[in-house]
Amino acid sequence: MEMDVDMISAVGGLEMGPVRDHTRSKEEWAKFLDRCISSRLDPETFESYIELLYSKHPLPPAVIADICLKPQPSNHESLDPRIPRYIQVLSHRKLIDTPSILKALYKYSTSHVQAQKAGNLPHQDSEDKVPLRWGSSYAAEEVIFYRITKAVAMGTGIVNAGDALEVCKLMAKWMTLFTSASAAFAQEVIGQLQNGQLQIPPSRDEMEAARAAFVMLLLGICENQTVLSALSRPFAKSTRRALSNSLASFIPSIIQSASQIASRLELFRTETLASFEPPDKKKDANYPVIDDMESSMALDNFVVSELPIANSRAGLYIYLNACLVGRPLIDDSALFTYLHNRYQGDIQSTTIDLILASFDVLANAVFRNEGQQASYVLRSYLINKLPLLLATLATSMYPPLSAQFCITEALSQVDTNAFPTLSAMFDDTHNNNTFTDSVRQDFCFACCLHGLIPESSIEGLLGEITYQTLPQAGRYVKEQLVEECMGDPERIQRLVSEMDNMDGNVGAVCQALTEVIGRLCHNKETMTLKLLCSQLAKKPLSLDVMLLFDKPFTILHPLCELLNNWRYEEDQGEYQPVYEEFGSVLLLVLAFIYRYNLSTMDLGIRSDSFVAKLLGVHQIYKPQEELTEQENRHLRGWILGLFDTESGGLADELLSSCPPQDFYLLVPTLFHQMVLAFCTNHLDEESLKTGVEYLVNTFLLPSLVPAMLYMSNQLWIELNHGQEHKAVIRILQLILLTKQGSTEAQTMLSSVVNIIAIPLEYGLRSYQRFDPKSQAIEPLLKAMRDNLRLSRRTASATNNELESWCGTANGGLTALIRHTIQGFVSWSVHPGLNVMPTSYTHRQILLALKMHGAKRFLYTILEEVKMQTEAGNGSIAHDVATALICAPDVTNMPPPPEIGLVMDSSNHPFVPPQLRISLRAALKAEAEDCKIIQKSDPTMAEIIVRLYRKVEAQMLVPPPAESMLQAGDLANLGLSENAAALNDALAAAAQSDGLGGDEANMSLDLGNGSSDMGHLGGDSSHHGGLDFGGSDDMFGGLGAGGSSTDLLDGWDLS
């Protein structure tokens, strides 16, 4: 029986006897190394001492390497220049080896710190969790990787199967680490782009140089005969799996800069590694399912019959519906990527279909009676956002194609019944609708405003005379608007009112207001910010429009940071205005959060920030025993100030001692005390009225959001035989039914009720079921009726919709989904003029996904695609299914990339939320089991694989504009026939480490791209010029003197 050589390294290499306690030996080695560094001991003397030290205190190679490469509290920025030279000596003496060096380098690599910033830290064993890592280890890693590459090619870096498997496991870890670090750098760049400040950190270039060296080492290892022999052994299964998984995620990151190497690594993964799997593995009872690597191979090689490509009218209609069903998700970059993948660069079809789909979405919402808020944002999207998208597409048009031609072609296919001409609007037989009337005209003038069509062509497009004109001020420019606002606060108020316009200028208005918010927060101009936030908070439909042009993070993150860091001035005179300014800003933040069900991740805020804490306390109160002494003091002060008329009311003394953040966090507890006091007769009616009168003043009114959310939750609970419920109802009556305060206060109260209307309605309905005879509920519900329509836009189905859809005949929700898909196919097969789009809301899809789960819902789609394919509509059915799977899910979105730049105060990264499995992920899982499915249902297996490939093609993310490597840093790492650039790359690496030009002759020319890494060794004149010298050890060329190719020697700055 063969020994599992995976375990060889665990016994410590040289320690073949009983397990020993190395504590004393490690201390002696560490002490010795510290003295060597402090005395700047030369390598020759170091070598003479090492023999004596090792004879008295022998240690395994892994421990010695760890001691040498471990950062110290006194120096954890970068490796001491003496250490690499000592590593050379230890390697020459065979006291350390390749696995031990790679392991120690990995353990303390700077890449861990970088990956941690974005929450991308790869899984680690407990032994890898260390308190201290290098501040900058990339330069050391780069040179050591190149030197190990040399040793591996010479046959001295990996000497046996045990080393080979251990090195492979470490290389798998390194690949995961580099992938995570690279993603973290990318997120930093995205965050800087969002803030308009792009500054590539130097550490990114250093990391890419180290990764380039690592790629060469990886290729050398994957094509090393000792490694291949070890990987082919049966006991290497876990190593093969780890290597294959890491390669699958690492190869895409180098494919742009090192395409040929990436191809060779992919060939190694899919063919070489796969060939090592036992042929009878599937029959073995220990392997009931196909291995991950085999599944990938089976999927790649699965042959399906191709269907004609069909970009149906329903496809883009579905995608846009999904983007606009809840919080608007019109991200320009994502949309253009999807359009490019879908239409394969056909700009004409892209433009025409995008216009048609946009009109179809609005027509569908109107005919479904979706209501004011849906039609408002869809109309603004069509007139204010779509022309901007078309202007971007027009930059890729070349004669004879023009934007005017595409717009003309699209409008000729728009349903004139849904979007009538000007003359038809005055026809008595026509059912006028304010959301579709004049849309064609407004759209044409918006396109003209952005230079897509000449004004003289508009009447020809509309087919009649028009009396509308372009905006008097012309096309707005965001930068100009921002400067106007910063110089004249009244201009801000006028801009807010212009967000309702349908003239094509709203995009510049929204983006200008977003930038103004950021500047005001940065400058702490809170009085102006208060006016702006108050204006926006009372217009919830305008928030929808803002999100057509900016993400929640961009708008809200500066506001949240301002609220978190809000402090009284040292010479603060009045405190009530501070509460008023703070409350107005908070009200806008809460309006966004509750309208779209945003999380702290969406806002990009820390879990210990004020807003995050407030979102966590609105449902609960603190018992008396859990309050701190300061909280008790504040609570007592607020109770006396609100309800004790003899105490003098809310004096500056109370407001000055209790910052607004502390007050808002106490609000649920304050209202809990109010409810208890009133229902136990410790608070009389008059005192309660007095307190509520204070609370409906503008400086405290926003506190009613957490207060009424708390009371809404209390109404769900059966407490004290309803006495506490009655107290809650009475407080709500005083707030909602008694018209108190100024006009400004009433407007702000309406903004508050917009936020809490739906949860409060649910709470009141619950109480109504508890006490059906109560006459107090209906007046409260009536008072909120107008607010209910504006309260939420989260893509959730209403109770009536849920009952209706689930009650569909012959199958409930499943039958409804299949009927909808059939409608899409039928509409796309017969796309005649004036044919209404399929009645559809993406809320149906999101509801089915939640109720049925991704896999069950996926098979609902697959079964319908199968039936349609058998009926001869396969191409269109596949396109419809692809659109449903690719469509974004607003209820299951990952956090914004910028979140990687935000850290908790404890310096721990955010842990991304666990998202529900998506349709795309479910489809991928089924596709990987295609061979198993094929045995029972070959047709379904073929549909699954075909659909999977279409989905992945349409969801393909384009490579970053900047490749992994800069032009001078191994940019031609693909090993083309002219591999001279590799020589330059190594020369650049040598120079960066302080080498002269004559030492840069250690080129890495790998000849003609042969897959045989053996060409790395031997005579440089025949094999590409990588002169490894004559020494056996991997660091043999690192001598301190002479003209040897010593990449590490330049580090010695002593």
Protein Blocks (a to p, Z undefined) as FASTA:
>chain_A
ZZdfklmmmnoomambccddfklmmmmmmmmmmmmmmnopafklmmmmmmmmmmmmgcdf
klmmmmmmpccfklckbccfklmmmmmmmmmnopacfklmmmmmmmmgmklmmmmmnopa
ccddfklmcfbdcfblmlmmmmmmmmmmmmmmnopmpmbfklmmmmmmmmmmmmmmmmmm
mmmmmmmmmmmmmnopacddfklmmmmmmmmmmmmmmmmmmmgfklmmmmmpmklmmmmm
mmmmmmmmmmmmmmmmmmmlmmmmmmmmmmmmmmmpcfklmmpmklmbccfklmmmmmmm
pccddddddddfklmmmmmmmmmmmccfbdfklmmmmmmmmnnopaklmmmmmmmmmmmm
mmmmmmnonojklmmmmmmmmmmmmmmmmmmmmmmpccfbdfklmmmmmmmmpcfklmcc
fklmmpmkbccdfklgoklmmmmmmmmmnopacfklmmmmnopacfbdcdfklpadfklm
mmmmmmomklmmmmmmmmmpcnhpmmmmmmmmmmmmmmmmmnopaklmmmmmmmmmmmmm
lmmmmmmmbcfklmmmmmmmmmmmgccdfklcbfklmmmmmmmmmmmmmmmmmmnopafk
lnopafkbmklmmmmmmmpccdfklpcfklmmmmmmmmmmmmmmknopaafklmmmmcfk
lmmmmmmmmmmmmmmmmmnopacfklmmmmmmmmmpmklmmmmmmmmmmmmmmmmpcgeh
hmmmmmmmmmmmmmmmmcgdjfklmmmmmmmmmmmmmmmmmmmmmmmmmmmmbcklmmmm
mmmmmmmmmmpcghpacfklmmmmmmpghhijmlmmmmmmmmmmmmmmmmcehiacdddd
fklmmmmmmmnommlmmmmmmmmmmmmmmnopmmmmmmmmmmmmmpccfklcccdfklmm
pccfkopacddddddddfklmmmmmmmmmmmmmmmommlmmmmmmmmmmmmmmmpccddf
bdfbdfkloplmnopablmlmmmmmmmmmmmnopafklmmmccbehjopablklmgcjfk
lnoopagbjbfbfklmmcfbhjbdcfklmmmmZZ
